[in-house]
């Protein structure tokens, strides 16, 4: 960089421009960059190729602002009388020129928009005017930043530039000059350019006018493999196929510039095209998968594995450096960037990370090319974790009518260790009164007998989760509380049945003559008792809540007696009922109770269900 147009960040290697670049002065810049580690005398270097892209910053320019040429009345229509020639320093479409007549005094002239050749459109025999003034315009093909419905690509959208030439037509030319090349005989192109990429702009000048100065371009030799295409009018040389520096890195094209005079004159030039190398070969690991194992809890510096990759490029492009892909736990390892040897940088924990990705990359050229290999690192387990329950205490409610063997709770404990160290077995400690058991493998707690809330309404015991390590097993204990919820499984029970009541004949109406009492050991509405008379009765009435039997009518006689059937019902969803016999008589009435038969006989089939009539 002798002109100091670029600077580089010494720490990050970022290249920046320091001065304004000019494509017309230098289209390709080749920089040599050196890297050095600390104060070490050893350094490496690389080549950076920078292509300066053209913008439309130069207008077409005529060699002169005015000129003269003579014409004759003997010249037929179509005779070339002048060749307008302008040059544009830009490249591509930005440097391609179109010619037009901006203003004229007669319709006797026309101009070729591509070649700039001014022709007669008719003879001038009958003209009285002896002198014509034409304004010829040269316009490049750059595009202004216009808004349209069609967006064009591959052409630098820049401003069009316009120059004009006032021509006095007074001179006739003969072809007495050969074309001469003004463009460089050397060009550079990167090997990864697309087909159609502009490689070089061949320019030759011919000072003759008209067809005598009209130059076309041709490739005579060196393009046998048809790698390039040359536009014979514009001199733009583009790629016709993909280039590969590893196949061919230099082309020598013999190019001819030919004018259209009679006889035609020509000139030749050997154009050398250097194909610049790019880092187009990615490194490849010898194996895509590396597998190894290392124990956890070891000291740093433990050797793990060595990986190796190769790059088919040559020179600096084939130099590789190794690194670990960022990921969970990658900071616990170190890799030698030159040898690919991996060692531990910290004590490992298998439960935190057990698989790491290794990336081998070529880092001396841009763009960076790399490949990756997967390293499956199995960290061997030690029993350094105890099983853990999801909760510190479990509370569950069950109904007392569960069948024996019903599952009431699924305990689950996890152990981060592997193998037998992480395999969990379950057991119960404390007395469960024979009501519960646990599946040692699944942790499911089941009933082992029928539950009875009225006997025991709550159970509290502990469950243990133990790993299966053969050396120093670890365990965790958790408390389990089982609440037994009530179901309506008990009938109300009368405290006395039957009940004998002696009522004086003169007892007043609305007086309570007796009270029946019943209890239900169930809870809530299942144990709330209400009383009713089984048969309609006008003399006596029972209080639904208290069980009081109340006289509603005076007794008919002193020898009155009656038998009441009183029901006690709970208030469960499906109520359960008991019946009591209340015998009421006056003091003068003697109680007589006897069976209707002195002997009762019945037969019952074996295996009859309980409660059958």
Residue, then its C-alpha position, 0 to 999 in steps of 0.5 A: x500500500x505505497x499510497x497509504x489508502x488503507x489502514x488495519x486494526x492491529x488487534x482485530x484485523x479490520x481493514x478500512x480505507x484512509x483515502x478516497x479510492x478511484x477505480x479509474x486510477x487503480x481497479x484492483x489493489x493487492x495487499x500483503x497482511x502480516x500477523x504476529x503473536x505478541x513479541x514473538x519473532x515468528x509471523x505469518x502473512x497473507x494476501x488480500x485482493x480488493x476490487x474497486x467497484x466503479x461508479x458513474x463519476x466521469x462524463x464523456x469527453x470529446x477530444x475537441x470542442x469544434x471541428x471542420x469537414x468538407x462535403x461535396x454535392x457528388x457524395x450520394x446519400x449514406x456517405x460517411x462524412x465524419x466520426x464523432x469520438x468521445x471517451x468516458x473513463x468509467x467502466x461497463x455501462x457507465x463508460x458505454x457511449x451513445x451519440x445523437x444530434x442534439x440540434x441541426x439546421x437541416x435534415x441532410x444528416x444522421x448519426x450512428x448512435x453507437x459508432x458516432x458516424x455522421x452520414x448524409x441522408x440525401x445529396x446537397x446539390x439543390x441546397x443554397x446553404x453552404x454551411x451547416x452546424x450540428x450539435x452532437x451529443x455523447x451520452x453514457x449509459x449510466x442510470x439515474x436513481x429513478x423510481x419505476x415499476x421495473x428494477x434493473x440489475x447488474x448495472x451501476x445505477x448512477x447519473x447520466x453524463x452529457x457532453x455536446x460537440x459543435x461540429x463544422x463539417x468542412x474536412x474529408x478523412x482517409x484511413x491513414x492511421x492504425x488503431x493503437x491500444x491505450x488500455x493496460x496489457x495486464x488484468x486481474x480477476x478473482x477465481x470465484x467471480x460469476x459468469x458474465x463478470x467484467x474482467x477488462x475494458x480493452x480500449x484502442x484509439x484511431x485518430x481517423x474519422x468515420x469508418x476509418x476510425x471505427x474500431x472493433x475488437x477480436x480475440x485471435x488466440x489464447x481463448x481456446x477453452x472459451x473462458x472469455x467473451x469479448x464484445x467487439x464494439x465496446x471492448x468489454x471482456x467478460x467471463x463466459x464460464x466459471x474460473x478455477x485457479x487450481x486448473x489455470x491461473x494465467x491466460x494470455x489472450x492475443x487481442x486485435x483492434x481493427x478499423x473499418x477503413x478500406x483497406x482496414x488497418x489493425x493492431x494487436x496486443x497480448x493481454x495477460x489475465x492473472x486469476x487470483x486465488x481465493x480460499x475455495x477449499x474447506x478443511x475437512x476432519x479425518x472423522x466426522x465423529x470423535x468419541x471418547x470418555x473422561x471421568x468427572x471430578x478430575x483435576x484440570x489438564x486431563x488429556x481428552x482426545x486429539x482431532x485432525x483436519x486437512x485442507x486441499x488448498x496450498x500455502x497459507x490457504x491450507x494452514x489450519x487452526x483449531x477451536x472449540x465451538x461455543x456452547x454449554x460448558x465449552x470453557x471447561x476445555x482447552x484446545x491447542x490451536x495448532x495440534x488439535x489436542x483437547x485437554x480439560x481446563x476445569x473439573x468436569x461435572x457429567x450432570x452439566x455437560x457431556x457432549x461437546x462440538x469441535x470446529x476446525x477452521x482455516x483462518x488466514x484468508x477471507x472469507x473464512x472457510x471452516x468445517x466441523x466435527x462432532x466430539x461425543x465426550x462421555x463424562x463417566x459418572x460418580x455417585x455425587x447426587x442424591x435422589x430428589x422428590x418433587x415435593x418435601x411433603x405429600x398430602x392426599x385425600x382419599x375416600x374410605x370406600x376404596x377397594x383394596x389395591x387401589x393406587x392413591x399416589x405416584x411418588x417420583x424422585x429423580x437422580x441426576x447420576x447415570x446408570x445404577x447411581x441414578x436408578x431409584x428404588x422406593x420403600x416405606x418406613x414408619x407404621x402404616x397400620x397395614x393399610x398401605x404399600x409402595x411399588x419399589x420400582x414405580x413409586x406407586x402407593x396402593x391400599x392393602x386393606x379396606x379403609x374405615x374413616x370411623x376407625x382411623x381418619x389420617x395416616x402419616x408415614x415416610x417414603x424413602x427414595x434410594x439409588x442403586x449404587x453398589x458403593x455408598x448408595x444415597x437416599x432421600x426421605x419425604x413425609x406422606x399424609x393421607x386423609x381419609x374422607x367420609x362416605x355414607x357407609x353407616x346407618x343411623x342407630x337408635x339409642x333405645x329400640x323399642x321404646x315404651x311410653x306411659x302417657x296419662x289419659x289427661x295429658x294436654x295437647x302439644x305436650x311432649x310425651x317421649x323423645x327418640x334419639x339416634x346417632x350416625x357416626x358418618x360426617x357432615x350431611x352423612x351423619x345428620x339425622x332427621x326423624x319421621x313417622x313411617x305411617x300417617x298419624x293424627x294423634x301424635x307427631x314427631x319433631x324432625x330435628x329433635x325426635x320429640x313425640x308430641x300429642x296433637x289430639x286429646x286421648x280418646x279413653x283411659x285405656x288408649x294404646x298405639x304403636x308408632x314406627x319412627x324412622x331416623x334418616x341421614x342426609x347423604x346423597x343416598x340416605x340411609x334409614x333405621x326404624x324404631x318402634x315406639x309403644x304408647x299406652x295409658x297407665x291403665x292399659x297393660x302392655x302385652x307383647x307376643x310373637x304371632x308364632x311360637x316357631x319360625x322356620x326358613x332355609x338359606x342357600x349357601x353362598x348367598x350375598x350378605x343382606x339378602x332377605 
